[in-house]
Amino acid sequence: MGERFFPATVMPDRDWWAALWPDPEGVLRSLGIEPDMLAVDLCCGDGYFTAPLARIVGGNMYAVDIDPAMLEKTRAELERSGSTALDLIEADARDLPRLLPGKVDYVLIANTFHGVPERTAMARAVAAVLGPGGRFAIVNWYPLPRRRTVVLDKPRGPKTEMRMSPDDVRADVEAAGLALERVVELPPFHYGAVFRIARESPSEDKL
Ligand SMILES: C[S@@+](CC[C@H](N)C(=O)[O-])C[C@H]1O[C@@H](n2cnc3c(N)ncnc32)[C@H](O)[C@@H]1O
């Protein structure tokens, strides 16, 4: 394996991140995260989406990041918002199947997938931890030129050439045995691609 940190995935500064994402809880709800789920915030960063996710699922979640400083911020963010998580796990996202005690209902990876070097392998690791009916959501920047994605008066986000279309994401993730269910618009510059296991068991298909 090459670099431990995925390229171009440094956590953005809070000022423009909060300006770009004024309603993180609304974003998560639009992606289909529901209160009875067991969820994972993969590559959670400083907890900007983790705390609202924990609120929705009542603490029934794990957060994973390779950077201990980010996990400390996530811990503080959870405390500040009066939420909890089952565990904050310092690890490489690619090791996901070895990190969790069992299957989960929902894995979110936000603003990170564009930097993952072997994306199909990453999606395979996620597929391995999804239980029946499980979902995998990828929040990504649309492939707009960086000069056009201006937030608080400056171009923001990954380099133009690193940005992926929903079709690019679909090709990488469906190769891992997941199927695209829907693409959610997350204006002004993002989308969420939601995947599920391609084939549930035959008995479920008949129901
Ligand atoms: C751009 S931030 C996104 C944070 C958060 N998901 C959000 O959207 O607000 C990407 C995060 O991925 C983490 N990261 C980078 N490489 C990783 C790896 N191999 N395994 C786990 N986390 C990783 C970084 O430490 C960083 O906190």
The ligand as a Gaussian input file, in Angstrom:
#p B3LYP/6-31G(d) Opt

LIG

0 1
 C      -11.821000      16.317000       3.515000
 S      -11.869000      15.557000       5.091000
 C      -13.602000      15.175000       5.110000
 C      -14.158000      15.109000       6.481000
 C      -15.665000      14.898000       6.585000
 N      -16.074000      13.666000       5.970000
 C      -16.470000      16.052000       6.016000
 O      -16.975000      15.923000       4.894000
 O      -16.606000      17.085000       6.691000
 C      -11.145000      13.937000       4.789000
 C      -10.714000      13.156000       6.023000
 O      -10.230000      11.863000       5.591000
 C       -9.192000      11.453000       6.459000
 N       -8.390000      10.417000       5.798000
 C       -7.465000      10.575000       4.824000
 N       -6.950000       9.386000       4.469000
 C       -7.542000       8.447000       5.252000
 C       -7.436000       7.034000       5.345000
 N       -6.593000       6.330000       4.582000
 N       -8.232000       6.386000       6.235000
 C       -9.082000       7.078000       7.050000
 N       -9.219000       8.430000       7.008000
 C       -8.473000       9.098000       6.100000
 C       -8.427000      12.739000       6.743000
 O       -7.671000      12.624000       7.941000
 C       -9.573000      13.778000       6.824000
 O       -9.975000      13.969000       8.157000

